[in-house]
Amino acid sequence: MPSEAPFVIETVDDVAADDLFNSGRDQVVIAIRITPVFGQLDLGVVAAVVDEANVRGFTLVRERSFRDEWLICVFDAFDDAD
């Protein structure tokens, strides 16, 4: 994955968890590509992103499709008080 776009994910290999979910961030917004054939979403890619986020202290709080080709996901850092 190009280093200039760590927040755009098209395959499982594009998940650069160290760049995406680091302790200096309170929120992360990621775009995951929806395949052009019938608007299918590769759930393996989504699961990989959510699993990495959870391991690194982030939780998925919102998601929305964008222009029928992207799933925009917003992750928030876990609250230390929880």
Helices and strands as residue ranges (DSSP letters): E 8-9, G 12-14, H 17-20, E 27-33, H 43-55, E 58-66, E 70-77
